[in-house]
Amino acid sequence: MSSEHPKRATEAFFGRRKGKTLRAAQAEAMKTLLPKLRLDPDAAPPDRLADLFDRDYPRYRLEIGFGGGEHLLYRARAGTDTGFIGVEPFVNGLAKCVSALAADPLKNIRLYDDDATRILDWLPEASIDHVDLLYPDPWPKKRHWKRRFVSDVNLDRLARVLKPGGLFCFASDIDTYVNWTLQHCRRHPAFDWQATSAVDWQQPYEGWPGTRYEAKALREGRVPAYLTFQRR
């Protein structure tokens, strides 16, 4: 696969790449540990996900835009029988996660630091059991809606990598993005919304640890929504 990838994808789904200067420990972890954990979509696509880890796992889970890694690390520590792939292009968030892994290593995590669509196009078909997209950038201005990660083309990508019966979980505190996601997923032929009652979407996921974005939303009076879609 070429190292070139569409500029629009990089510009569309996330904003700035770096914030404050990294702390010394974070910079060291990025230098020494990240290369061991980083996936390389310029390499030949793996035949199976076990090729990316030190062992085969019964389940594989992907988190797109993991922020500082709080949810990803919590799930990976609780689910040692699952292989986790985390994608985060924002350097400071990635560095926080890598630094935490340097202090408390986990063997069942692999990371990628750029556009998630490259990983989705690179992973084997029907190889992922669960995809999380939690509090993504809502791009609230109408002229920026094309930058929202949930789109017809990206749902096609998710449908390709998810196993039949696999789950796509989306959480947000922005009503317009929740409605946007519902509309896109319900019209997509590969996904079924799993809500069975009017309050299902208000209930956090099983074992949910919360996120710092959620905590901020609650402090500011916004109500989170938790949507679950199943791959047909």
N, C-alpha and C positions, 0 to 999 in steps of 0.2 A: 504494500500500500504506500502511496506517495506521502511524503511528509507535508505536502501542501494540503490544506483543507479550506473549505469556503470561508472567506472572511466574514460573511454575513452571519454565519453560525456563532462565531466568537463574539461578534458585536451584539447579537440578538438576545442571548439568553442570560448574560450577566454583565455587570457594569465594571467598576474599577477592579484592578487586579491586585493592588497592594496598598496598604495603609501605613501605619507607623513602622519605624525601624524595628527589626526583630531583636529580641533579647539574645544575649550570647548563647544561652542554652538552646534556644529555639533555632538559631542559625546553625549551630553545630549539629543538631538533630536533622535539620534539613540537608546538611552536607553529607552526613555519614549514614543516616538511616533511610531517608526517603528513596535513594537509588535502589535499595534492597526491596522496597515495598511497591515501587512505582510500576504500573503497567505501561507497556509500550505499544500503542496501536500502530506504530510504524513497522513492528515486527510481524511475522506471519501470524494470521489468526490462529488461536489455539483450537485443537480438535475437541477438547473438553476442558471444563473449568479447572479440573484437578491439576492440569498442566501449569496453572498459574500459582498454585499453592504447594506446600510441602506434602500434602496428602489429599486424598479424595474426601469430600464431605457429602453427607446425605442431602443437604440443602444449600442453596446459594442465594444471597440477598444483596441487592444493590441499593445504595442511598445516593441520590443525586442532589448535590449542594448541601453538604453536611455541616457547613458553618465551622464552628470550633471542634466539632466531632463528639459533642457530649452524648447525643443520642446514639450515634454509631458505636462509640466505645462501650456504652452501657449495654447495647444489644449484643455486641460481640463478646463481652465478658459473661453475659447471661446465657448466650447460645453458642457454646464451644463446639457444638456439633454442626454448626453452620459456617460456611465460608462467606465473608463479607467483602464487598467492593464498595469503596467510598470515593465519590468524585467531588472535588471542591477546587475551583479555579482561583479563589481569593487567597493570596499567599499567607496572610496573617492567620486566617482560620485554619488553613492547612498546617501551618507551623505549630499552632497550638495542639492540634491532634497528633502530629508527629512527635512533638516534645513529650506528650503524655505517653505515647507508645515507647519512647526511649526510656522513660522512668518505670514503666510497667508494661513490658512487652506482651503482645498477643500474636499468636501464630496464624490466626484465622482472618487476618485483614490484609487487603491489598488496596492501594490508593492510586488515584489519577488526578492530575492537577490542571486539567484544561477542559475543553468543551466535551460535555457528556455525550454528545451525539457521535463523537468519534469512537467512544467505547461501545455505545449501543450498536454501531455499524460493524464493530470488530468482533464482538462476542459471538459465540456459537448460537445458532438458532435453538429456541426452546431449551435454554440452559439455566434460566433464572427462575427461582420460586417466588420471589417477592421483590417489588421495587417500591422504595419510599421517596416521595417528593414532599418535603415538609417545610412549610413556610417559605416557599420560593419568592423571589422578587416579584411583586404583583404588577410592576410597570403600570401604574394606575392611569396615566394619561392615555387617552384614546389613540393618539398617534404612535404610542409605544406598545400597543397591544400585540403587535407582531413579534415583540420580543418575549412574550410569555412562553415559558417552556411547553406548556400544554398546547398542542396544536395537532391538526390532523396528521401531519407528516411525522411528528414525534410519537404520537400514539401508534402509528404504524411501526415505528422502531420498537416501542415497548412491546407491542403485540408479537413482534418477531422473536424477541429474546425470552419472553415469558413462556413458561411451560403451560400447557392447558391446565386450567384450574389455578394457575398462579395469581397472585394478588398485586394490584397497584393501589397504594395508599397515598392519599393527598390530604394535607392539612394546611389550613390557612385561616387567618382572621379577617381577610378582606372579602366582603360579600360579593363584589363584582367578579373576583377571580374564582370564588367558589361556584357561582352561577355559570361562569365561563367554562369551568372544568366539567361541571355536570352536563352542560349542553354538548360539549365536545365528546365526552365519553359515552353518553347515552345514545348519540347518533352513530358512534363508531361500531362497526359490526363485530369487533373482537371482544368487547367489554360489556359486562353486566354489572350494574350498580347493586350492591349487596344490602342496601337498607330495606328493612321489612316493616318499619314503623316510623312515625314522624319524628321521633326523638333519636333514632339511631345515629344520625350524623352529628349529634351533639355529644355523643359518648366517646371519650378518649379510647384509643386502642388498648387491647389487653396488654398488661405489663408496661403501660406508657409511663416513661419517667418525666415527661414534660421537656420543654426546651426553653432556652433563654428568650427566644423570640415570642414564644407563647406567654411566658411570664410578663414580658413587656406589654403584650396585647391585653392581658387581663388587667394589668395596672392601669392601662389607658382606657379601660371600659369596653374593649372589643371582645366579641364572642367567637371563639374558634369553632371551626367545623372540621370534622374528620370523615372523609369520604373513602370508601373501599370499593374497588371495582375488581371483578374476577375475569380472568382471561377465559374465553369460551373454548 
